[in-house]
Amino acid sequence: METFLKYKTLSLNEIYSEFLNEYNNDSTLTKHRSYIESNNLGFGEKPFHVIWRELVKEVPNNFKFLEIGVYKGQVLSLVKLLSDLYGKSVDYTGVTPLSNFGDKFSKYENADYGLIITNLFNHFNLEFDLNKNIINGISTDESVKDNIKQLGLFDLVYVDGGHDYDCVVSDINLMREITKNGSYVVFDDSSCFKSLGDDKFKGHIDVCKAIADNLENDSNFTELICVGHNRVFKRIN
């Protein structure tokens, strides 16, 4: 069955509530997210963990995952954790500057991000090699783009890099080049124009405008679901 099909008839607020319930009933997800929260290792919201659980279930048994904007390793480690849990093999890569490089929407503390990410993987006993699994840089750099393209096509991509309009457009264009038919793409901070409750963070306006201008009318992609400020697309052509 197509991922997320059972939620088609629900409102966005109902979907959010359903995903939160799913999260609360999954000890693997709650254990991982609780560690993230208690150690200040990431942003996002609890229901987002369910998105990744469902996507890891849906992708092929041997799949390639790319995360643009790793920060402290929350999603990258979760995808690896879930792939191990479900007996899948994942070739995973994160693209991140390993520094406090930010944008007009986000500022980050000065820290040893490489060590932080490594320690997170080690805590959950997950295989990780900083030099192999991380491309140190920003996704708009041409050399970084070339490194990503050399890795081949991906089954699953998470776009959570720079939030400025031009950066998001660049990431969308890169995503088109590195995804295959049937692959999934998740965008963070992307629901400004969605009908969500006023109590929910909807994202950053530049991200939302970039997606509206450059992806929503692309017939090669279809939107599967929106959970809070995360949106999931599938490549259909």
BALUMMI-276169 format. One record per residue: residue in one letter; x, y, z of N, C-alpha, C, O, CB in turn. Coordinates in steps of 0.001 Angstrom, whole numbers, padded with zeros to 6 digits, always signed. Glycine has a CB too. Layout:
<pts>
AXYZXYZXYZXYZXYZ ...
</pts>
This chain:
<pts>
M+000838-001195+000000+000000+000000+000000+000878+001252+000000+001897+001300+000688-000951+000002+001223 E+000480+002255-000768+001252+003486-000850+001401+004108+000535+000451+004174+001316+000586+004480-001819 T+002600+004552+000810+002876+005203+002078+001932+006374+002309+001713+007190+001414+004322+005674+002127 F+001380+006452+003501+000552+007566+003967-000850+007610+003342-001598+008554+003596+001259+008856+003682 L-001218+006618+002535-002513+006657+001867-003673+006693+002856-004700+007317+002591-002657+005462+000952 K-003511+006023+003995-004607+005925+004957-004930+007254+005629-005946+007376+006312-004270+004903+006007 Y-004062+008254+005436-004302+009554+006062-004954+010560+005109-005186+011708+005487-002997+010119+006579 K-005250+010135+003877-005707+011049+002839-006967+011812+003215-007127+012965+002814-005947+010293+001579 T-007858+011200+003968-009145+011829+004273-009094+012717+005516-010099+013333+005870-010201+010765+004457 L-007961+012790+006173-007851+013543+007416-007395+014982+007171-006698+015260+006195-006886+012846+008363 S-007786+015879+008048-007276+017244+008003-005827+017241+008469-005358+016263+009052-008141+018198+008879 L-005122+018335+008211-003718+018400+008601-003551+018332+010117-002591+017742+010612-003083+019675+008064 N-004470+018926+010841-004391+018853+012298-004689+017447+012800-004104+017007+013790-005357+019849+012932 E-005587+016743+012133-005867+015350+012498-004668+014461+012177-004336+013557+012945-007124+014837+011759 I-004021+014721+011044-002824+013959+010689-001742+014151+011748-001101+013190+012172-002299+014385+009300 Y-001549+015379+012164-000541+015665+013183-000835+014886+014459+000067+014302+015060-000484+017172+013480 S-002089+014882+014866-002486+014162+016085-002277+012662+015936-001828+012000+016871-003953+014449+016423 E-002600+012123+014760-002408+010692+014513-000928+010329+014583-000558+009302+015154-002988+010297+013141 F-000097+011167+014007+001339+010890+014024+001905+011010+015442+002810+010265+015818+002078+011849+013075 L+001379+011932+016213+001825+012051+017597+001441+010808+018395+002223+010331+019217+001227+013307+018248 N+000253+010290+018157-000174+009050+018822+000708+007881+018415+001095+007062+019249-001640+008737+018491 E+001024+007811+017120+001906+006748+016626+003275+006837+017301+003853+005822+017690+002060+006838+015087 Y+003777+008046+017434+005063+008259+018094+005020+007758+019535+005911+007031+019975+005446+009747+018060 N+003984+008149+020257+003883+007795+021675+003781+006293+021905+004084+005810+022996+002686+008477+022288 N+003357+005550+020883+003194+004105+021003+004359+003312+020417+004273+002090+020292+001922+003687+020331 D+005434+003986+020059+006598+003323+019468+007813+003599+020345+008352+004706+020332+006845+003810+018000 S+008242+002604+021100+009333+002802+022059+010654+003126+021390+011482+003832+021966+009495+001576+022912 T+010868+002618+020175+012102+002937+019458+012172+004431+019170+013212+005063+019354+012194+002134+018147 L+011062+004980+018721+011025+006403+018397+011127+007267+019645+011868+008250+019664+009751+006736+017641 T+010393+006909+020677+010409+007726+021891+011785+007698+022566+012237+008710+023103+009334+007237+022869 K+012435+006556+022538+013768+006461+023145+014760+007353+022407+015552+008055+023036+014263+005001+023141 H+014721+007326+021082+015642+008123+020283+015360+009610+020471+016276+010384+020751+015539+007740+018798 R+014115+010008+020321+013764+011422+020418+013995+011968+021829+014419+013113+021983+012308+011628+020012 S+013725+011175+022843+013954+011625+024211+015428+011927+024449+015771+012891+025133+013465+010575+025205 Y+016298+011094+023878+017732+011347+024006+018111+012636+023266+018918+013426+023757+018548+010148+023458 I+017525+012839+022088+017778+014057+021326+017365+015282+022129+018127+016242+022250+017031+014022+019986 E+016169+015242+022669+015650+016392+023405+016454+016671+024676+016783+017821+024967+014190+016166+023759 S+016764+015627+025421+017442+015816+026705+018882+016284+026539+019472+016812+027482+017416+014526+027498 N+019456+016096+025350+020844+016494+025111+020975+017632+024091+022069+017929+023610+021640+015297+024636 N+019841+018261+023772+019851+019413+022862+020532+019074+021532+021426+019786+021074+020560+020604+023522 L+020086+017969+020927+020734+017475+019718+019913+017672+018447+020254+017116+017403+021041+016029+019880 G+018857+018440+018516+018095+018653+017297+016823+019425+017537+016391+019626+018673+017772+017347+016661 F+016228+019858+016429+014975+020603+016469+013840+019672+016028+013881+018469+016287+015046+021878+015559 G+012848+020226+015374+011747+019395+014905+010771+019047+016011+010826+019603+017108+012281+018134+014288 E+009873+018113+015705+008807+017738+016621+008633+016230+016647+009001+015532+015701+007496+018417+016228 K+008076+015741+017725+007952+014293+017930+007300+013557+016761+007814+012514+016357+007160+014031+019176 P+006183+014051+016193+005535+013301+015106+006411+013082+013879+006153+012174+013089+004294+014011+014685 F+007447+013907+013710+008306+013756+012537+009039+012418+012544+009375+011885+011487+009313+014897+012473 H+009283+011883+013723+009950+010579+013800+009132+009495+013085+009690+008556+012518+010180+010183+015274 V+007815+009637+013121+006945+008646+012473+007083+008730+010953+007006+007713+010264+005467+008860+012889 I+007283+009927+010439+007522+010073+008991+008683+009190+008565+008590+008456+007581+007811+011552+008620 W+009774+009266+009313+010974+008519+008939+010775+007020+009122+011304+006225+008346+012169+008990+009764 R+010033+006639+010120+009733+005210+010297+008982+004667+009087+009323+003606+008564+008906+004980+011582 E+007965+005390+008646+007158+004923+007526+007949+004923+006219+007782+004028+005391+005915+005788+007380 L+008799+005912+006036+009588+005969+004807+010637+004868+004761+010857+004266+003711+010259+007328+004676 V+011281+004602+005878+012269+003521+005900+011586+002181+005618+012174+001315+004971+013005+003478+007268 K+010377+002006+006087+009634+000787+005765+009351+000688+004271+009331-000408+003711+008323+000742+006549 E+009133+001823+003632+008671+001843+002246+009794+001715+001214+009588+001135+000148+007916+003109+001996 V+010960+002243+001515+012053+002232+000533+012572+000806+000325+012268-000082+001121+013207+003160+000992 P+013349+000582-000733+013896-000762-000992+014743-001281+000162+015182-000507+001013+014732-000749-002262 N+014969-002572+000191+015781-003177+001256+017217-002675+001249+017869-002621+002292+015774-004687+001122 N+017703-002311+000075+019006-001660-000048+018752-000266-000624+018403-000124-001796+020002-002501-000961 F+018927+000741+000199+018567+002076-000267+019643+003102+000056+020506+002886+000907+017251+002503+000346 K+019562+004231-000654+020513+005329-000495+019762+006533+000066+018703+006910-000435+021213+005682-001855 F+020327+007127+001113+019707+008264+001793+020665+009434+001839+021845+009277+002152+019269+007880+003213 L+020147+010613+001522+020921+011840+001611+020191+012837+002500+018999+013087+002323+021173+012436+000209 E+020918+013402+003456+020381+014487+004262+021178+015753+003991+022396+015780+004168+020412+014129+005765 I+020486+016799+003561+021106+018105+003351+020824+018947+004594+019687+019356+004826+020560+018807+002041 G+021848+019202+005381+021692+019948+006618+021549+019021+007808+020439+018793+008287+020495+020869+006530 V+022659+018485+008291+022627+017429+009313+022496+017988+010728+021914+017343+011599+023883+016579+009220 Y+023031+019176+010957+023106+019788+012290+023834+018842+013241+025041+018650+013092+021682+020123+012834 K+023138+018240+014221+023804+017378+015195+023492+015890+014999+023842+015063+015840+023408+017793+016590 G+022833+015556+013886+022709+014149+013514+021408+013453+013866+021334+012227+013784+023781+013419+014130 Q+020382+014192+014253+019139+013554+014674+018539+012637+013602+018321+011451+013850+018135+014610+015051 V+018273+013182+012420+017590+012406+011382+018517+011359+010780+018093+010232+010523+017061+013333+010281 L+019762+011714+010555+020702+010753+009971+020823+009515+010855+020812+008389+010357+022086+011402+009771 S+020938+009723+012155+021048+008580+013070+019738+007809+013158+019748+006587+013304+021466+009052+014463 L+018611+008511+013072+017316+007830+013133+017104+006917+011934+016633+005789+012080+016186+008850+013212 V+017453+007407+010749+017299+006581+009541+018187+005346+009627+017769+004254+009242+017642+007396+008269 K+019405+005509+010128+020293+004359+010286+019743+003395+011336+019767+002180+011141+021710+004820+010674 L+019255+003931+012435+018677+003109+013502+017489+002298+012993+017386+001105+013279+018242+003990+014679 L+016601+002930+012248+015416+002250+011731+015766+001235+010651+015159+000166+010578+014432+003263+011181 S+016745+001568+009814+017146+000620+008776+017718-000648+009402+017456-001751+008923+018178+001261+007828 D+018501-000495+010474+019014-001663+011184+017870-002453+011813+017859-003683+011765+020025-001238+012262 L+016924-001756+012391+015790-002400+013056+014981-003250+012085+014528-004341+012432+014889-001351+013702 Y+014802-002748+010870+013977-003445+009883+014798-004328+008935+014281-004811+007928+013188-002436+009075 G+016058-004532+009259+016880-005433+008473+017207-004914+007092+017374-005695+006156+016208-006737+008354 K+017302-003594+006954+017614-003000+005660+019045-002475+005645+019637-002198+006688+016628-001869+005333 S+019578-002349+004442+020927-001825+004269+020835-000424+003678+020269-000241+002600+021782-002758+003359 V+021384+000560+004374+021313+001942+003909+022713+002495+003673+023600+002385+004520+020556+002816+004921 D+022881+003084+002516+024086+003835+002181+023730+005299+002424+023036+005913+001614+024570+003571+000674 Y+024199+005854+003528+023706+007170+003944+024809+008219+003946+025959+007955+004297+023081+007083+005327 T+024411+009415+003541+025343+010532+003445+024675+011793+003962+023512+012062+003660+025825+010728+001992 G+025416+012562+004743+024947+013862+005196+025818+014966+004637+027041+014833+004572+024925+013927+006718 V+025187+016051+004236+025910+017218+003756+025707+018341+004773+024577+018769+005012+025424+017644+002323 T+026791+018815+005366+026672+019810+006430+028022+020497+006624+029057+019866+006405+026186+019154+007761 P+028045+021756+007023+029337+022457+007149+030130+022123+008406+031267+022573+008546+029104+023924+007117 L+029557+021338+009331+030246+021002+010583+030743+022258+011297+031821+022265+011892+031425+020056+010306 S+029943+023312+011226+030277+024578+011862+028977+025298+012194+027892+024759+011971+031191+025454+010945 N+029081+026507+012724+027885+027270+013060+027419+028153+011907+026753+029165+012127+028143+028120+014282 F+027767+027775+010689+027311+028494+009488+025781+028505+009469+025152+027449+009536+027879+027832+008177 G+025187+029690+009378+023728+029797+009421+023182+030628+008271+023816+030738+007221+023286+030400+010740 D+022005+031212+008469+021367+032049+007465+020540+033108+008172+020631+033245+009392+020487+031206+006505 K+019734+033864+007431+018999+034974+008052+017890+034483+008981+017351+035263+009767+018402+035874+006973 F+017545+033197+008898+016505+032646+009748+017057+031892+010954+016379+031768+011974+015629+031736+008946 S+018265+031398+010842+018788+030480+011865+020224+030813+012248+021077+031053+011393+018713+029039+011370 K+020469+030821+013556+021809+030999+014104+022142+029778+014963+021275+029253+015661+021911+032324+014938 Y+023401+029328+014912+023798+028116+015620+025010+028392+016503+025804+029293+016232+024107+026982+014626 E+025133+027607+017554+026258+027801+018462+027549+027252+017866+027539+026383+016993+025975+027134+019806 N+028643+027780+018361+029957+027286+017943+030249+025995+018708+030324+026016+019937+031081+028361+018196 A+030414+024881+018010+030609+023588+018668+031351+022644+017732+031481+022916+016539+029252+022974+019095 D+031835+021541+018274+032490+020504+017478+031417+019559+016954+031128+018530+017565+033563+019727+018318 Y+030834+019919+015822+029689+019169+015300+030076+017759+014863+029282+016826+014983+029067+019915+014130 G+031275+017611+014364+031715+016271+013983+031733+015329+015174+031281+014188+015077+033094+016328+013352 L+032248+015800+016281+032289+014988+017494+030898+014731+018043+030604+013629+018506+033143+015662+018550 I+030044+015739+017995+028674+015588+018491+027926+014515+017704+027266+013656+018289+027921+016927+018407 I+028033+014567+016379+027362+013573+015536+027925+012177+015797+027174+011210+015925+027513+013938+014046 T+029233+012084+015871+029875+010791+016136+029407+010206+017460+029116+009013+017540+031398+010940+016141 N+029332+011030+018497+028907+010559+019818+027456+010091+019811+027103+009140+020508+029089+011663+020856 L+026620+010758+019027+025216+010342+018937+025114+008949+018316+024394+008093+018829+024396+011363+018105 F+025821+008721+017229+025814+007401+016604+026367+006345+017557+025834+005239+017650+026628+007419+015302 N+027417+006688+018248+028013+005745+019191+027055+005398+020324+027012+004252+020771+029303+006316+019762 H+026291+006372+020787+025353+006125+021881+024352+005037+021518+023979+004215+022356+024616+007409+022247 F+023919+005042+020248+022943+004046+019806+023608+002857+019098+022938+002053+018450+021924+004696+018875 N+024918+002765+019231+025675+001646+018652+025445+001503+017149+025218+000405+016641+025299+000347+019348 L+025507+002627+016458+025273+002654+015020+026586+002866+014273+027430+003658+014694+024265+003757+014657 E+026747+002162+013176+027950+002313+012350+028023+003720+011785+027042+004226+011239+027967+001276+011207 F+029171+004348+011913+029336+005717+011424+030806+006027+011228+031651+005674+012050+028704+006726+012394 D+031096+006698+010116+032448+007154+009815+032331+008596+009332+031793+008856+008256+033155+006231+008737 L+032832+009517+010124+032678+010938+009802+033210+011271+008417+032603+012059+007692+033387+011789+010837 N+034321+010686+008050+034927+010985+006749+034162+010357+005599+034165+010883+004486+036360+010508+006720 K+033504+009233+005864+032767+008527+004817+031317+009006+004699+030798+009169+003595+032793+007034+005089 N+030681+009224+005827+029247+009491+005837+028881+010972+005823+027709+011316+005666+028642+008856+007030 I+029864+011847+005984+029598+013285+005983+030422+013982+004904+031636+013795+004812+029906+013892+007364 I+029744+014786+004091+030422+015709+003182+030442+017064+003883+029397+017678+004097+029701+015787+001763 N+031629+017519+004233+031783+018754+004998+031721+019946+004055+032661+020205+003305+033113+018755+005790 G+030597+020674+004100+030423+021829+003229+028960+022193+003133+028118+021599+003807+030995+021555+001838 I+028655+023168+002295+027259+023571+002092+026796+023130+000715+027576+023091-000237+027092+025103+002254 S+025531+022805+000626+024992+022140-000563+024942+023029-001795+024718+022530-002897+023620+021634-000274 T+025144+024327-001638+025134+025218-002798+026506+025343-003459+026614+025889-004557+024645+026589-002387 D+027551+024843-002803+028887+024874-003394+028972+023876-004548+028512+022741-004429+029965+024562-002329 E+029560+024304-005656+029610+023446-006832+030423+022178-006565+030070+021106-007057+030201+024209-008014 S+031491+022286-005804+032312+021105-005517+031526+020104-004670+031647+018895-004863+033618+021511-004793 V+030727+020605-003739+029898+019725-002918+028828+019056-003776+028568+017862-003632+029246+020513-001763 K+028215+019822-004661+027222+019248-005574+027839+018126-006401+027231+017071-006583+026644+020334-006499 D+029040+018359-006897+029714+017338-007699+029959+016075-006880+029782+014964-007380+031043+017878-008247 N+030364+016244-005625+030596+015085-004750+029310+014295-004539+029323+013064-004524+031162+015538-003393 I+028214+015005-004378+026924+014346-004174+026516+013574-005422+026088+012424-005333+025840+015377-003806 K+026647+014202-006575+026243+013572-007835+027052+012310-008110+026547+011361-008709+026402+014555-008996 Q+028297+012302-007673+029147+011128-007896+028678+009915-007095+029076+008787-007385+030588+011452-007534 L+027842+010141-006100+027347+009045-005261+026208+008279-005936+025811+007215-005460+026876+009587-003913 G+025688+008805-007025+024597+008129-007728+023245+008664-007317+023146+009737-006722+024650+006641-007477 L+022193+007906-007639+020829+008346-007374+020343+007843-006017+020690+006746-005579+019890+007864-008482 F+019538+008665-005369+019073+008368-004020+017608+007940-004010+016811+008360-004849+019267+009579-003120 D+017279+007096-003037+015901+006653-002835+015144+007553-001865+013913+007589-001860+015884+005225-002327 L+015900+008276-001046+015305+009098+000009+016206+010299+000250+017411+010151+000455+015102+008277+001325 V+015612+011496+000226+016367+012734+000408+015641+013614+001416+014421+013764+001355+016555+013482-000944 Y+016390+014190+002334+015846+015145+003295+016493+016495+003042+017714+016625+003119+016084+014676+004765 V+015680+017502+002739+016176+018840+002454+015917+019732+003664+014782+020130+003924+015506+019424+001178 D+016985+020040+004400+016896+020877+005593+018171+021692+005727+018749+021805+006808+016658+020017+006861 G+018596+022259+004600+019827+023039+004590+019544+024508+004845+018747+024848+005720+020554+022870+003264 G+020199+025389+004078+019971+026820+004222+018526+027176+003933+017893+026571+003067+020894+027601+003301 H+018001+028161+004661+016584+028504+004548+016323+029707+003646+015167+030069+003424+016022+028777+005913 D+017383+030334+003119+017204+031461+002211+016674+030960+000861+016975+029843+000442+018541+032231+002024 Y+015889+031796+000194+015184+031396-001021+016114+030773-002057+015850+029669-002534+014481+032591-001623 D+017184+031451-002407+018086+030954-003460+018718+029616-003079+018942+028758-003933+019188+031983-003746 C+018999+029451-001802+019593+028195-001342+018597+027050-001498+018964+025960-001939+020047+028314+000129 V+017350+027294-001140+016333+026251-001257+016093+025890-002725+015942+024716-003065+015016+026709-000599 V+016061+026900-003585+015906+026633-005021+017065+025777-005520+016860+024836-006286+015830+027960-005825 S+018269+026097-005090+019435+025302-005472+019293+023860-005009+019612+022932-005753+020711+025914-004893 D+018814+023667-003778+018642+022308-003255+017554+021550-004004+017669+020342-004213+018308+022354-001766 I+016498+022252-004411+015438+021612-005194+015998+021160-006545+015733+020043-006991+014235+022582-005395 N+016761+022021-007183+017333+021665-008485+018315+020509-008359+018353+019624-009214+018031+022876-009112 L+019111+020517-007290+020025+019402-007048+019242+018120-006814+019583+017066-007351+020940+019697-005844 M+018204+018215-006020+017371+017045-005719+016828+016404-006996+016752+015180-007094+016209+017441-004798 R+016458+017218-007958+015950+016687-009231+017001+015828-009938+016671+014835-010586+015512+017837-010151 E+018257+016221-009804+019335+015526-010502+019738+014225-009826+020321+013355-010472+020533+016424-010608 I+019439+014071-008537+019983+012939-007786+018916+011972-007284+019224+011059-006518+020777+013446-006621 T+017662+012160-007706+016597+011248-007298+016134+010413-008479+016192+010838-009632+015417+012025-006701 K+015677+009221-008160+015178+008307-009178+013659+008237-009120+013054+008694-008150+015789+006907-008999 N+013049+007678-010134+011606+007469-010135+011219+006593-008941+011800+005529-008725+011142+006820-011471 G+010233+007054-008170+009788+006309-007002+010466+006728-005712+010138+006203-004648+010015+004864-007222 S+011403+007662-005781+012101+008106-004572+011244+009107-003798+010279+009667-004318+013466+008735-004933 Y+011630+009311-002540+010892+010205-001641+011775+011375-001240+012984+011228-001061+010400+009445-000384 V+011147+012548-001100+011859+013755-000700+011072+014433+000413+009874+014677+000275+012064+014719-001909 V+011747+014735+001511+011122+015404+002646+011705+016806+002767+012921+016992+002717+011332+014596+003965 F+010821+017791+002926+011244+019173+003134+010854+019619+004537+009722+019421+004978+010619+020109+002069 D+011810+020223+005222+011552+020791+006543+011144+022259+006396+011425+022888+005376+012805+020657+007459 D+010491+022790+007405+010175+024230+007490+009385+024731+006285+009648+025826+005788+011458+025037+007620 S+008418+023940+005809+007867+024180+004476+006349+024352+004399+005783+024218+003314+008253+023069+003602 S+005671+024642+005513+004200+024612+005518+003546+025962+005783+002451+026013+006343+003727+023639+006547 C+004195+027055+005391+003649+028388+005659+002270+028609+005034+001454+029353+005579+004605+029440+005147 F+002017+027979+003918+000757+028187+003213-000251+027076+003469-001247+026960+002755+001012+028304+001735 K+000004+026261+004485-000880+025149+004832-001857+025550+005945-001596+026473+006717-000052+023926+005266 S-002976+024840+006007-003997+025109+007019-003700+024311+008282-004283+023255+008529-005407+024766+006482 L-002782+024844+009067-002421+024226+010334-002933+025083+011482-003231+026264+011302-000892+024032+010437 G-003033+024486+012650-003457+025234+013823-002491+026361+014132-001297+026263+013850-003584+024314+015022 D-003015+027436+014715-002186+028601+015017-001100+028295+016047-000140+029053+016186-003055+029736+015517 D-001253+027192+016764-000269+026829+017782+000936+026113+017197+001888+025813+017918-000910+025960+018833 K+000907+025836+015905+001981+025062+015283+002917+025946+014460+002474+026854+013756+001393+023968+014400 F+004207+025669+014559+005202+026350+013742+005070+025849+012301+005053+024642+012062+006648+026109+014294 K+004977+026774+011345+004731+026381+009954+005980+026398+009080+005956+025885+007961+003703+027286+009354 G+007071+026981+009576+008290+026985+008782+008773+028386+008485+008406+029342+009168+008073+026241+007496 H+009608+028500+007448+010205+029777+007050+009680+030170+005672+009591+029338+004769+011762+029690+007041 I+009341+031423+005526+008651+031880+004315+009468+031659+003046+008902+031323+002006+008312+033347+004441 D+010794+031840+003109+011613+031630+001912+011552+030176+001443+011485+029904+000244+013069+032030+002186 V+011575+029249+002399+011483+027824+002058+010152+027547+001371+010101+026867+000347+011636+026937+003326 C+009089+028075+001938+007751+027810+001408+007556+028428+000021+006937+027822-000854+006693+028347+002368 K+008088+029639-000171+007976+030280-001482+008788+029535-002533+008352+029387-003675+008435+031737-001403 A+009961+029070-002148+010814+028337-003100+010131+027064-003563+010189+026724-004745+012176+028000-002467 I+009488+026360-002652+008779+025131-003008+007564+025447-003867+007294+024753-004847+008352+024364-001745 A+006826+026501-003499+005652+026889-004277+006024+027276-005702+005310+026943-006647+004930+028044-003599 D+007144+027980-005854+007558+028471-007169+008238+027411-008021+008187+027484-009249+008482+029638-007004 N+008878+026421-007389+009779+025542-008132+009467+024054-008056+010109+023255-008738+011143+025752-007655 L+008489+023668-007236+008221+022238-007103+006748+021867-007177+006396+020845-007765+008774+021751-005817 E+005892+022678-006592+004489+022293-006465+003802+022052-007808+002870+021253-007891+003744+023354-005710 N+004252+022732-008854+003651+022557-010178+004459+021638-011085+004202+021557-012286+003490+023895-010844 D+005422+020957-010513+006244+020017-011275+005515+018681-011343+005319+018025-010319+007662+019850-010631 S+005120+018283-012527+004332+017052-012705+005140+015791-012427+004575+014699-012365+003778+016991-014116 N+006449+015925-012260+007281+014765-011939+007209+014391-010466+007696+013335-010061+008719+015036-012324 F+006593+015270-009658+006512+015029-008221+005076+015192-007736+004315+016003-008263+007446+015984-007459 T+004727+014419-006739+003424+014563-006100+003615+014633-004595+004466+013939-004039+002481+013394-006481 E+002824+015468-003936+002919+015577-002489+002079+014491-001837+000899+014334-002150+002469+016970-002013 L+002693+013742-000929+002013+012629-000275+001350+013024+001025+000239+012583+001320+002980+011521-000020 I+002028+013858+001810+001503+014184+003127+002227+015403+003683+003358+015710+003307+001643+012985+004085 C+001534+016088+004591+002113+017195+005331+001868+016929+006813+000727+016787+007252+001503+018573+004882 V+002955+016866+007572+002875+016655+009020+003532+017856+009683+004759+017952+009712+003569+015300+009460 G+002738+018765+010211+003311+019979+010751+004065+020733+009673+003524+020962+008592+004230+019664+011923 H+005307+021124+009943+006075+021864+008939+006973+020961+008101+007892+021445+007440+006916+022924+009614 N+006721+019661+008120+007401+018711+007228+006448+018283+006123+005290+017956+006384+007914+017470+008017 R+006935+018285+004897+006132+017841+003745+006896+016742+002999+008114+016821+002838+005807+019045+002782 V+006174+015732+002554+006763+014581+001882+006273+014530+000440+005069+014531+000182+006415+013267+002626 F+007212+014487-000491+006912+014369-001910+007458+013031-002432+008390+012454-001870+007517+015567-002705 K+006843+012560-003528+007342+011380-004199+007595+011712-005666+006802+012397-006312+006349+010203-004057 R+008721+011210-006177+009008+011379-007592+008268+010305-008378+008467+009115-008135+010533+011314-007865 I+007429+010706-009303+006599+009755-010051+006992+009651-011513+006451+008818-012241+005149+010149-009952 N+007921+010481-011952+008428+010409-013324+009920+010714-013345+010538+010704-014409+007665+011389-014246 
</pts>
